[in-house]
Amino acid sequence: MSSALVLSGLFLYPVKSLGGFALTDAEVTPRGLRHDRRWLIVDERNRFMTQRQHADMALLQVAPAYNGFLLSHRQRPELLPLFIPFEATPERTLFVTIWDDVVWAWRGTPEADAWISEALGRPCCLVYMSDMVRREVEPELNPEGQLLSFADGYPFLLIGESALAELNSRLPSPVPMNRFRPNLVFGGGAAYDDDSWDSIRIGELPFRVVRGCGRCVLTTIDQQTAIKNSNGEPLRTLATYRKADGNALFGQNVTGPGYGHLRVGDSLHVLSRK
């Protein structure tokens, strides 16, 4: 008999494609966890930057601070930690491109732009998504009109501990959960049982499991060193047994209830299956 399902981890990533940190409890908003991926780094063409093209972004460490977070560089102590508030002010705006979407955003401070440009060795801007921006989950899978932050495509990513354990049993060297950047981690149950989930409840909040998450080269980057695995692991192994429609799947893209509160230790119940 499978063990009870429980929310075992909550993770926040204030800046898209930079590191995150663990929470014991979190507010849920229409775009995901409060403050999740509301900041974005863009290049001189105002196009979004990620570790897919710039693996050294993994060296920018994010730590919680009062009403915001601190950015530091793992290998350059001379770059003093930079404080970024959770929310920007609407003093300067610009249009930015993320995937196929063009949205307007608020500029961060000139000091933040200078710090990140120095840290990454190229001209960059830090921008913030206002609550007034309307960016939606892909329409054909979004009957509820769910909103989105600067995340790739969905407000939440859910992964089971048993799935990671099963994957690691196949790998020459195990990988940590941070390679996959989940917001919600659960314990209990069989590996990949969540493939069949449709609607679930975590604590008192309803969620919809939309589809498996297709993984990219970012999973091959060590988040401590920014070194890419020359053997393509764990993506290479995932592709041997978790491939569908050309993608190696790991974790579930999830939409949420709008508003609420989650705590590590909340029970997870499967309400319906696909």
Backbone as CSV, one residue per row, in Angstrom:
resi,resn,N_x,N_y,N_z,CA_x,CA_y,CA_z,C_x,C_y,C_z
1,MET,0.858,-1.205,0.000,0.000,0.000,0.000,0.886,1.243,0.000
2,SER,0.585,2.221,-0.847,1.428,3.405,-0.940,1.248,4.291,0.283
3,SER,2.316,5.018,0.612,2.287,5.886,1.777,1.459,7.130,1.488
4,ALA,1.057,7.828,2.564,0.286,9.055,2.415,1.125,10.104,1.693
5,LEU,0.454,10.935,0.930,1.130,11.990,0.188,1.152,13.264,1.016
6,VAL,2.304,13.954,1.017,2.447,15.156,1.832,3.337,16.158,1.106
7,LEU,3.024,17.437,1.252,3.869,18.490,0.691,5.148,18.563,1.526
8,SER,6.270,18.214,0.914,7.527,18.125,1.669,8.479,19.273,1.377
9,GLY,8.197,20.057,0.333,9.076,21.167,0.004,8.362,22.270,-0.740
10,LEU,8.729,23.519,-0.427,8.235,24.711,-1.123,9.450,25.536,-1.519
11,PHE,9.527,25.923,-2.798,10.702,26.640,-3.275,10.302,27.863,-4.085
12,LEU,11.009,28.965,-3.802,10.731,30.251,-4.435,11.944,30.665,-5.265
13,TYR,11.660,31.139,-6.497,12.707,31.626,-7.395,12.362,33.065,-7.782
14,PRO,12.810,34.050,-7.021,12.395,35.430,-7.290,12.790,35.940,-8.680
15,VAL,13.948,35.472,-9.205,14.423,35.898,-10.522,14.455,34.683,-11.444
16,LYS,13.809,34.779,-12.581,13.792,33.652,-13.512,15.211,33.204,-13.839
17,SER,15.439,31.893,-13.738,16.678,31.214,-14.109,17.841,31.452,-13.144
18,LEU,17.593,32.153,-12.033,18.590,32.194,-10.964,18.189,31.192,-9.886
19,GLY,19.041,31.055,-8.880,18.767,30.096,-7.814,17.527,30.464,-7.012
20,GLY,17.058,29.502,-6.239,15.912,29.726,-5.373,16.259,29.419,-3.942
21,PHE,15.252,29.470,-3.082,15.446,29.086,-1.689,14.170,28.452,-1.155
22,ALA,14.355,27.659,-0.108,13.241,26.904,0.469,12.427,27.775,1.407
23,LEU,11.138,27.508,1.463,10.212,28.163,2.383,9.534,27.096,3.246
24,THR,9.074,27.502,4.416,8.250,26.591,5.222,6.767,26.830,4.962
25,ASP,6.423,28.039,4.520,5.045,28.333,4.133,5.087,29.416,3.059
26,ALA,4.023,29.501,2.281,4.010,30.440,1.160,2.594,30.843,0.822
27,GLU,2.456,32.080,0.356,1.180,32.552,-0.176,1.036,32.104,-1.623
28,VAL,-0.168,31.716,-1.976,-0.492,31.373,-3.358,-1.216,32.555,-3.987
29,THR,-0.803,32.925,-5.194,-1.429,34.011,-5.940,-1.859,33.472,-7.308
30,PRO,-2.592,34.249,-8.095,-3.005,33.756,-9.416,-1.842,33.422,-10.346
31,ARG,-0.639,33.947,-10.087,0.511,33.680,-10.954,1.459,32.624,-10.387
32,GLY,1.107,32.010,-9.275,2.000,31.056,-8.625,2.272,31.472,-7.195
33,LEU,3.364,30.979,-6.619,3.725,31.412,-5.274,4.038,32.904,-5.298
34,ARG,3.647,33.593,-4.251,3.895,35.038,-4.186,5.393,35.327,-4.334
35,HIS,5.720,36.237,-5.223,7.084,36.691,-5.535,7.853,35.725,-6.433
36,ASP,7.245,34.641,-6.885,7.980,33.690,-7.710,8.144,34.201,-9.140
37,ARG,9.386,34.297,-9.596,9.737,34.670,-10.967,9.057,35.957,-11.422
38,ARG,8.971,36.917,-10.527,8.440,38.224,-10.911,9.538,39.124,-11.474
39,TRP,10.812,38.778,-11.214,11.938,39.497,-11.791,12.526,38.682,-12.946
40,LEU,13.087,39.391,-13.912,13.648,38.767,-15.106,14.893,39.551,-15.521
41,ILE,15.913,38.828,-15.986,17.094,39.477,-16.550,16.958,39.453,-18.068
42,VAL,17.132,40.622,-18.692,17.044,40.710,-20.146,18.347,41.259,-20.708
43,ASP,18.606,40.952,-21.985,19.831,41.418,-22.632,19.614,42.788,-23.259
44,GLU,20.599,43.236,-24.054,20.519,44.594,-24.617,19.390,44.730,-25.640
45,ARG,18.837,43.599,-26.104,17.677,43.644,-27.010,16.361,43.469,-26.239
46,ASN,16.448,43.503,-24.922,15.293,43.327,-24.025,14.674,41.943,-24.165
47,ARG,15.506,40.961,-24.511,15.050,39.580,-24.616,15.496,38.803,-23.385
48,PHE,14.630,37.912,-22.891,14.901,37.202,-21.652,16.158,36.354,-21.744
49,MET,16.868,36.236,-20.618,18.078,35.436,-20.513,17.846,34.284,-19.542
50,THR,18.345,33.100,-19.890,18.247,31.946,-19.005,19.560,31.171,-19.038
51,GLN,19.645,30.188,-18.142,20.818,29.336,-18.103,20.952,28.475,-19.355
52,ARG,19.917,28.351,-20.145,20.030,27.566,-21.381,21.159,28.094,-22.252
53,GLN,21.244,29.416,-22.372,22.306,30.039,-23.175,23.443,30.586,-22.311
54,HIS,23.150,30.877,-21.049,24.121,31.532,-20.166,24.233,30.728,-18.866
55,ALA,25.000,29.645,-18.926,25.099,28.752,-17.762,25.648,29.462,-16.531
56,ASP,26.438,30.529,-16.742,27.030,31.224,-15.589,25.990,31.936,-14.732
57,MET,24.754,32.024,-15.191,23.699,32.578,-14.337,23.508,31.734,-13.076
58,ALA,23.887,30.462,-13.134,23.788,29.595,-11.954,24.682,30.075,-10.817
59,LEU,25.698,30.862,-11.130,26.618,31.352,-10.105,26.049,32.519,-9.315
60,LEU,24.928,33.072,-9.765,24.277,34.151,-9.022,23.348,33.530,-7.987
61,GLN,23.721,33.672,-6.749,23.010,33.026,-5.643,21.954,33.970,-5.084
62,VAL,20.806,33.426,-4.736,19.690,34.203,-4.197,19.420,33.749,-2.763
63,ALA,19.382,34.700,-1.849,19.119,34.384,-0.436,18.004,35.284,0.074
64,PRO,17.141,34.781,0.953,16.043,35.611,1.456,16.545,36.749,2.337
65,ALA,15.835,37.861,2.265,16.102,39.018,3.117,14.763,39.665,3.439
66,TYR,14.757,40.588,4.358,13.503,41.226,4.756,12.905,41.990,3.581
67,ASN,11.688,41.617,3.176,10.966,42.259,2.079,11.694,42.192,0.740
68,GLY,12.575,41.203,0.588,13.287,41.071,-0.665,14.296,39.943,-0.595
69,PHE,15.361,40.074,-1.363,16.357,39.013,-1.408,17.719,39.613,-1.731
70,LEU,18.759,38.844,-1.464,20.127,39.263,-1.735,20.690,38.456,-2.895
71,LEU,21.325,39.151,-3.825,22.065,38.499,-4.894,23.545,38.522,-4.551
72,SER,24.212,37.386,-4.709,25.652,37.332,-4.547,26.227,36.406,-5.612
73,HIS,27.544,36.505,-5.819,28.218,35.678,-6.831,29.029,34.610,-6.114
74,ARG,28.804,33.364,-6.472,29.450,32.253,-5.769,30.969,32.292,-5.871
75,GLN,31.523,32.859,-6.939,32.966,32.797,-7.164,33.652,34.155,-7.168
76,ARG,32.876,35.221,-6.899,33.469,36.565,-6.920,33.080,37.340,-5.662
77,PRO,33.777,37.066,-4.551,33.429,37.731,-3.294,33.613,39.239,-3.331
78,GLU,34.395,39.738,-4.306,34.574,41.196,-4.388,33.294,41.905,-4.815
79,LEU,32.370,41.156,-5.430,31.057,41.725,-5.745,30.192,41.618,-4.495
80,LEU,30.031,42.727,-3.810,29.280,42.705,-2.551,27.823,42.345,-2.816
81,PRO,27.185,41.618,-1.891,25.782,41.230,-2.095,24.887,42.435,-2.386
82,LEU,23.947,42.222,-3.290,23.040,43.279,-3.733,21.633,42.972,-3.239
83,PHE,21.006,43.928,-2.577,19.625,43.750,-2.121,18.658,44.145,-3.225
84,ILE,17.682,43.278,-3.478,16.605,43.548,-4.431,15.276,43.413,-3.683
85,PRO,14.410,44.410,-3.738,13.096,44.266,-3.097,12.232,43.280,-3.872
86,PHE,11.256,42.698,-3.180,10.367,41.767,-3.871,9.557,42.454,-4.972
87,GLU,9.292,43.749,-4.803,8.482,44.466,-5.781,9.211,45.736,-6.220
88,ALA,9.060,46.077,-7.498,9.682,47.279,-8.049,8.713,48.455,-7.968
89,THR,9.214,49.621,-8.312,8.369,50.807,-8.394,8.187,51.174,-9.870
90,PRO,7.025,51.746,-10.224,6.710,51.988,-11.644,7.326,53.267,-12.187
91,GLU,8.614,53.464,-11.972,9.237,54.711,-12.418,9.635,54.658,-13.889
92,ARG,10.104,53.479,-14.342,10.548,53.346,-15.731,10.013,52.026,-16.272
93,THR,9.541,52.044,-17.515,8.998,50.821,-18.104,9.662,50.541,-19.448
94,LEU,9.574,49.298,-19.877,10.018,48.917,-21.215,9.314,47.631,-21.607
95,PHE,9.308,47.331,-22.885,8.738,46.078,-23.360,9.839,45.029,-23.424
96,VAL,9.517,43.806,-22.942,10.494,42.719,-22.943,9.875,41.500,-23.625
97,THR,10.738,40.651,-24.171,10.304,39.443,-24.858,10.682,38.231,-24.032
98,ILE,9.685,37.363,-23.779,9.928,36.084,-23.127,9.207,35.022,-23.943
99,TRP,9.990,34.112,-24.525,9.468,33.154,-25.489,8.720,33.914,-26.589
100,ASP,7.449,33.592,-26.814,6.689,34.267,-27.875,5.883,35.450,-27.357
101,ASP,6.030,35.753,-26.093,5.254,36.836,-25.491,6.076,38.122,-25.419
102,VAL,5.420,39.235,-25.718,6.004,40.557,-25.494,5.131,41.250,-24.453
103,VAL,5.728,41.588,-23.328,4.973,42.226,-22.239,5.753,43.445,-21.764
104,TRP,5.030,44.362,-21.156,5.750,45.491,-20.584,6.144,45.172,-19.149
105,ALA,7.225,45.799,-18.708,7.767,45.518,-17.382,8.320,46.799,-16.775
106,TRP,8.436,46.799,-15.468,9.061,47.913,-14.759,10.557,47.667,-14.651
107,ARG,11.339,48.716,-14.845,12.781,48.606,-14.712,13.173,48.525,-13.235
108,GLY,14.220,47.774,-12.970,14.844,47.823,-11.655,15.706,49.075,-11.554
109,THR,16.627,49.075,-10.612,17.468,50.257,-10.419,18.691,50.200,-11.331
110,PRO,19.274,51.347,-11.652,20.540,51.351,-12.401,21.640,50.574,-11.675
111,GLU,21.616,50.616,-10.343,22.620,49.886,-9.560,22.489,48.379,-9.772
112,ALA,21.241,47.894,-9.836,21.022,46.465,-10.075,21.490,46.080,-11.475
113,ASP,21.170,46.925,-12.466,21.619,46.636,-13.834,23.140,46.562,-13.900
114,ALA,23.806,47.502,-13.235,25.268,47.537,-13.265,25.859,46.312,-12.577
115,TRP,25.281,45.928,-11.434,25.807,44.772,-10.679,25.673,43.496,-11.500
116,ILE,24.490,43.273,-12.077,24.257,42.037,-12.833,25.086,42.033,-14.121
117,SER,25.212,43.190,-14.770,26.030,43.264,-15.978,27.479,42.919,-15.668
118,GLU,27.985,43.413,-14.548,29.352,43.080,-14.140,29.467,41.602,-13.789
119,ALA,28.481,41.075,-13.084,28.523,39.674,-12.655,28.485,38.718,-13.832
120,LEU,27.742,39.069,-14.884,27.578,38.178,-16.027,28.467,38.556,-17.214
121,GLY,29.164,39.690,-17.106,30.095,40.072,-18.156,29.447,40.468,-19.461
122,ARG,28.227,40.986,-19.393,27.523,41.433,-20.605,26.429,42.423,-20.182
123,PRO,25.993,43.313,-21.080,24.969,44.294,-20.697,23.643,43.603,-20.374
124,CYS,23.099,43.915,-19.223,21.837,43.301,-18.772,20.977,44.339,-18.081
125,CYS,19.689,44.055,-18.050,18.739,44.840,-17.250,17.912,43.881,-16.401
126,LEU,17.556,44.344,-15.232,16.657,43.593,-14.358,15.284,44.252,-14.416
127,VAL,14.253,43.459,-14.740,12.911,44.015,-14.898,11.909,43.211,-14.057
128,TYR,10.784,43.855,-13.774,9.781,43.305,-12.857,8.415,43.257,-13.530
129,MET,7.676,42.179,-13.273,6.319,42.058,-13.800,5.300,42.616,-12.800
130,SER,4.579,43.607,-13.241,3.518,44.205,-12.437,2.281,43.316,-12.413
131,ASP,1.457,43.494,-11.405,0.174,42.794,-11.347,-0.752,43.204,-12.494
132,MET,-0.468,44.328,-13.120,-1.328,44.804,-14.202,-1.046,44.097,-15.531
133,VAL,0.075,43.379,-15.611,0.425,42.665,-16.849,-0.426,41.404,-16.954
134,ARG,-0.951,41.162,-18.136,-1.762,39.963,-18.349,-1.017,39.001,-19.268
135,ARG,-0.344,38.036,-18.691,0.323,36.962,-19.434,-0.331,35.656,-19.006
136,GLU,-0.851,34.902,-19.977,-1.655,33.729,-19.650,-0.954,32.432,-20.017
137,VAL,-1.330,31.376,-19.304,-0.942,30.019,-19.666,-1.452,29.737,-21.079
138,GLU,-0.755,28.848,-21.819,-1.129,28.567,-23.213,-2.627,28.278,-23.331
139,PRO,-3.317,28.973,-24.232,-4.788,28.994,-24.264,-5.454,27.631,-24.381
140,GLU,-4.902,26.749,-25.216,-5.575,25.468,-25.465,-5.615,24.573,-24.230
141,LEU,-4.755,24.854,-23.258,-4.737,24.060,-22.021,-5.118,24.905,-20.816
142,ASN,-5.827,25.988,-21.056,-6.071,26.957,-19.990,-7.500,27.469,-20.006
143,PRO,-8.475,26.583,-19.812,-9.868,27.039,-19.841,-10.194,28.039,-18.736
144,GLU,-9.408,28.004,-17.656,-9.701,28.917,-16.538,-9.082,30.296,-16.738
145,GLY,-8.292,30.498,-17.812,-7.645,31.797,-18.006,-6.585,32.088,-16.967
146,GLN,-5.816,31.068,-16.582,-4.795,31.230,-15.539,-3.681,32.170,-15.991
147,LEU,-3.235,33.016,-15.059,-2.168,33.971,-15.332,-0.809,33.344,-15.060
148,LEU,0.220,34.061,-15.496,1.570,33.540,-15.435,2.538,34.667,-15.098
149,SER,3.589,34.336,-14.364,4.677,35.276,-14.115,5.668,35.186,-15.268
150,PHE,6.965,35.369,-15.002,7.986,35.141,-16.019,8.413,33.671,-16.085
151,ALA,7.670,32.775,-15.430,7.939,31.340,-15.550,7.748,30.916,-17.002
152,ASP,8.301,29.752,-17.361,8.254,29.323,-18.764,6.833,29.211,-19.298
153,GLY,5.963,28.482,-18.574,4.646,28.264,-19.156,3.511,28.047,-18.186
154,TYR,3.844,27.745,-16.918,2.810,27.425,-15.925,3.179,28.032,-14.576
155,PRO,2.172,28.309,-13.741,2.465,28.954,-12.464,3.156,28.059,-11.437
156,PHE,2.986,26.718,-11.542,3.598,25.812,-10.567,4.240,24.628,-11.279
157,LEU,5.330,24.137,-10.691,5.923,22.877,-11.117,5.971,21.958,-9.899
158,LEU,5.414,20.769,-10.063,5.271,19.794,-8.979,6.127,18.573,-9.285
159,ILE,6.930,18.130,-8.301,7.771,16.939,-8.481,7.701,16.080,-7.226
160,GLY,7.661,14.762,-7.414,7.659,13.825,-6.300,9.067,13.377,-5.927
161,GLU,9.319,13.248,-4.636,10.621,12.757,-4.168,10.913,11.362,-4.717
162,SER,9.873,10.546,-4.845,10.078,9.178,-5.332,10.538,9.174,-6.794
163,ALA,10.093,10.161,-7.576,10.529,10.247,-8.970,12.019,10.556,-9.053
164,LEU,12.481,11.470,-8.201,13.909,11.793,-8.200,14.734,10.599,-7.731
165,ALA,14.252,9.907,-6.726,14.974,8.721,-6.245,15.057,7.664,-7.340
166,GLU,13.970,7.471,-8.076,13.966,6.480,-9.143,14.919,6.886,-10.268
167,LEU,14.905,8.167,-10.638,15.842,8.645,-11.654,17.286,8.459,-11.195
168,ASN,17.569,8.832,-9.950,18.939,8.729,-9.452,19.425,7.284,-9.417
169,SER,18.509,6.344,-9.266,18.909,4.940,-9.263,19.419,4.496,-10.641
170,ARG,19.114,5.270,-11.668,19.537,4.946,-13.037,20.776,5.726,-13.471
171,LEU,21.164,6.738,-12.711,22.243,7.630,-13.124,23.601,7.171,-12.584
172,PRO,24.679,7.462,-13.308,26.008,7.157,-12.787,26.335,7.964,-11.536
173,SER,25.831,9.195,-11.456,25.988,10.046,-10.266,24.649,10.710,-9.991
174,PRO,24.167,10.681,-8.737,22.859,11.271,-8.450,22.870,12.785,-8.616
175,VAL,21.710,13.336,-8.907,21.560,14.792,-9.026,20.583,15.272,-7.957
176,PRO,20.744,16.513,-7.489,19.813,17.056,-6.488,18.549,17.595,-7.141
177,MET,17.560,17.837,-6.324,16.283,18.347,-6.817,16.418,19.712,-7.477
178,ASN,17.438,20.503,-7.094,17.523,21.857,-7.655,17.824,21.874,-9.147
179,ARG,18.216,20.734,-9.734,18.373,20.687,-11.196,17.036,20.892,-11.909
180,PHE,15.933,20.630,-11.218,14.623,20.621,-11.870,13.737,21.794,-11.451
181,ARG,14.175,22.591,-10.480,13.542,23.861,-10.131,12.040,23.756,-9.839
182,PRO,11.634,22.822,-8.981,10.207,22.751,-8.640,9.805,23.850,-7.665
183,ASN,8.530,24.202,-7.682,7.944,25.013,-6.602,7.405,24.123,-5.500
184,LEU,6.800,23.005,-5.900,6.114,22.115,-4.971,6.745,20.734,-5.058
185,VAL,7.196,20.216,-3.914,7.748,18.859,-3.853,6.887,18.057,-2.890
186,PHE,6.567,16.823,-3.276,5.763,16.001,-2.372,6.479,14.692,-2.080
187,GLY,6.204,14.167,-0.905,6.727,12.882,-0.492,5.616,11.849,-0.475
188,GLY,5.999,10.579,-0.618,5.030,9.490,-0.606,4.601,9.105,-2.003
189,GLY,4.043,7.927,-2.100,3.523,7.466,-3.389,4.595,6.881,-4.278
190,ALA,4.159,6.247,-5.349,5.071,5.606,-6.289,5.613,6.625,-7.282
191,ALA,6.804,6.369,-7.777,7.411,7.247,-8.772,6.508,7.361,-10.003
192,TYR,6.272,8.598,-10.421,5.532,8.924,-11.648,4.046,8.588,-11.579
193,ASP,3.530,8.278,-10.392,2.084,8.104,-10.284,1.366,9.389,-10.681
194,ASP,2.034,10.528,-10.489,1.421,11.826,-10.808,1.179,12.008,-12.297
195,ASP,1.737,11.137,-13.156,1.427,11.203,-14.591,-0.072,11.086,-14.855
196,SER,-0.770,10.374,-13.981,-2.200,10.125,-14.211,-3.102,11.095,-13.438
197,TRP,-2.515,11.994,-12.650,-3.342,12.887,-11.840,-4.011,13.947,-12.710
198,ASP,-5.212,14.321,-12.316,-5.934,15.402,-12.981,-6.167,16.551,-12.013
199,SER,-6.923,16.307,-10.963,-7.134,17.340,-9.945,-6.653,16.824,-8.594
200,ILE,-6.037,17.720,-7.834,-5.507,17.362,-6.518,-5.855,18.466,-5.524
201,ARG,-5.727,18.145,-4.255,-5.875,19.149,-3.203,-4.643,19.089,-2.313
202,ILE,-4.041,20.245,-2.072,-2.918,20.338,-1.141,-3.373,21.207,0.014
203,GLY,-3.398,20.637,1.208,-4.021,21.343,2.322,-5.483,21.549,2.005
204,GLU,-5.911,22.805,1.927,-7.298,23.109,1.577,-7.440,23.630,0.152
205,LEU,-6.361,23.648,-0.617,-6.373,24.325,-1.912,-6.442,23.342,-3.083
206,PRO,-7.294,23.622,-4.078,-7.380,22.754,-5.261,-6.361,23.162,-6.323
207,PHE,-5.777,22.169,-6.993,-4.854,22.400,-8.097,-5.230,21.473,-9.249
208,ARG,-4.855,21.883,-10.471,-5.091,21.044,-11.642,-3.750,20.656,-12.251
209,VAL,-3.527,19.359,-12.405,-2.299,18.851,-13.017,-2.533,18.816,-14.523
210,VAL,-1.882,19.724,-15.250,-2.203,19.927,-16.668,-1.451,18.941,-17.549
211,ARG,-0.127,18.894,-17.390,0.650,17.986,-18.236,2.075,17.873,-17.717
212,GLY,2.773,16.813,-18.190,4.153,16.620,-17.811,5.040,17.744,-18.322
213,CYS,6.108,18.001,-17.601,7.014,19.097,-17.941,8.163,18.579,-18.800
214,GLY,8.276,19.091,-20.024,9.388,18.740,-20.895,10.658,19.429,-20.437
215,ARG,11.712,18.646,-20.225,12.927,19.197,-19.641,13.930,19.624,-20.715
216,CYS,14.822,20.560,-20.320,15.777,21.131,-21.260,17.196,20.962,-20.732
217,VAL,18.130,21.590,-21.423,19.551,21.453,-21.100,19.890,22.013,-19.720
218,LEU,19.047,22.858,-19.168,19.311,23.424,-17.845,19.498,22.329,-16.791
219,THR,18.835,21.197,-16.969,18.945,20.108,-15.992,20.338,19.502,-15.962
220,THR,21.153,19.785,-16.981,22.515,19.231,-17.026,23.545,20.157,-16.382
221,ILE,23.116,21.318,-15.877,24.034,22.318,-15.318,24.094,22.189,-13.802
222,ASP,25.285,21.992,-13.265,25.487,21.952,-11.816,25.209,23.347,-11.260
223,GLN,24.258,23.443,-10.353,23.824,24.748,-9.865,24.798,25.380,-8.866
224,GLN,25.799,24.637,-8.445,26.839,25.206,-7.584,28.013,25.745,-8.398
225,THR,28.339,25.073,-9.505,29.544,25.418,-10.259,29.266,26.012,-11.632
226,ALA,28.048,25.887,-12.126,27.648,26.318,-13.483,28.305,25.475,-14.566
227,ILE,28.851,24.314,-14.211,29.476,23.427,-15.192,28.424,22.488,-15.777
228,LYS,28.406,22.409,-17.092,27.445,21.555,-17.792,27.998,20.133,-17.892
229,ASN,27.177,19.141,-17.592,27.599,17.742,-17.662,27.898,17.366,-19.109
230,SER,29.122,16.938,-19.349,29.534,16.636,-20.719,28.820,15.409,-21.281
231,ASN,28.280,14.562,-20.394,27.551,13.372,-20.838,26.059,13.626,-21.031
232,GLY,25.646,14.873,-20.767,24.239,15.212,-20.960,23.309,14.660,-19.909
233,GLU,23.847,14.243,-18.774,22.987,13.723,-17.705,22.465,14.852,-16.831
234,PRO,21.237,14.702,-16.302,20.360,13.529,-16.343,19.417,13.472,-17.559
235,LEU,19.521,14.465,-18.437,18.602,14.542,-19.572,18.741,13.311,-20.478
236,ARG,19.972,12.865,-20.639,20.212,11.717,-21.516,19.478,10.471,-21.024
237,THR,19.578,10.190,-19.729,18.895,9.015,-19.172,17.385,9.198,-19.187
238,LEU,16.910,10.380,-18.834,15.469,10.638,-18.865,14.888,10.350,-20.240
239,ALA,15.625,10.716,-21.274,15.124,10.540,-22.643,14.986,9.073,-23.032
240,THR,15.649,8.169,-22.295,15.553,6.747,-22.639,14.261,6.109,-22.152
241,TYR,13.591,6.740,-21.181,12.386,6.088,-20.661,11.267,7.046,-20.274
242,ARG,11.475,8.353,-20.445,10.439,9.313,-20.079,10.147,10.250,-21.249
243,LYS,10.277,9.768,-22.471,10.129,10.642,-23.626,8.717,10.555,-24.197
244,ALA,8.166,11.723,-24.523,6.853,11.796,-25.165,6.808,13.065,-26.005
245,ASP,6.333,12.942,-27.233,6.222,14.082,-28.147,7.549,14.828,-28.292
246,GLY,8.640,14.083,-28.257,9.951,14.690,-28.450,10.565,15.307,-27.226
247,ASN,9.888,15.220,-26.087,10.391,15.820,-24.857,10.662,14.754,-23.797
248,ALA,11.722,14.959,-23.020,11.965,14.132,-21.839,11.194,14.748,-20.681
249,LEU,10.247,14.006,-20.122,9.326,14.551,-19.117,9.803,14.251,-17.703
250,PHE,9.702,15.265,-16.841,9.988,15.060,-15.422,9.297,16.162,-14.636
251,GLY,8.370,15.778,-13.760,7.566,16.747,-13.031,6.294,17.094,-13.784
252,GLN,5.409,17.815,-13.091,4.108,18.154,-13.664,3.886,19.661,-13.656
253,ASN,3.398,20.179,-14.790,2.942,21.566,-14.856,1.546,21.656,-14.238
254,VAL,1.386,22.611,-13.339,0.179,22.671,-12.506,-0.370,24.091,-12.492
255,THR,-1.689,24.208,-12.518,-2.333,25.500,-12.278,-3.037,25.461,-10.924
256,GLY,-3.266,26.656,-10.373,-3.696,26.715,-8.981,-5.038,27.367,-8.749
257,PRO,-5.322,27.639,-7.479,-6.654,28.086,-7.074,-6.863,29.590,-7.130
258,GLY,-5.812,30.351,-7.382,-5.943,31.805,-7.301,-5.272,32.339,-6.065
259,TYR,-5.901,32.124,-4.920,-5.339,32.638,-3.667,-5.423,31.571,-2.582
260,GLY,-4.514,31.648,-1.637,-4.517,30.712,-0.519,-3.168,30.665,0.156
261,HIS,-2.969,29.612,0.924,-1.736,29.483,1.706,-1.328,28.021,1.738
262,LEU,-0.032,27.780,1.579,0.513,26.424,1.655,1.575,26.355,2.743
263,ARG,1.669,25.194,3.361,2.696,24.961,4.382,3.318,23.596,4.146
264,VAL,4.631,23.517,4.344,5.282,22.214,4.315,4.623,21.331,5.376
265,GLY,4.276,20.130,4.996,3.547,19.224,5.883,2.081,19.099,5.543
266,ASP,1.576,19.995,4.665,0.183,19.861,4.222,-0.016,18.516,3.523
267,SER,-1.175,17.931,3.732,-1.479,16.675,3.051,-1.845,16.942,1.595
268,LEU,-1.563,15.970,0.741,-1.912,16.046,-0.677,-2.871,14.904,-0.987
269,HIS,-3.995,15.238,-1.601,-5.004,14.231,-1.955,-5.274,14.272,-3.452
270,VAL,-5.308,13.124,-4.087,-5.659,13.023,-5.501,-7.168,12.936,-5.593
271,LEU,-7.778,13.923,-6.245,-9.232,14.000,-6.349,-9.749,13.298,-7.595
272,SER,-8.998,13.366,-8.691,-9.405,12.696,-9.926,-8.178,12.407,-10.770
273,ARG,-8.358,11.433,-11.679,-7.261,11.048,-12.563,-7.664,11.221,-14.012
274,LYS,-6.679,11.366,-14.880,-6.931,11.558,-16.297,-7.495,10.279,-16.924
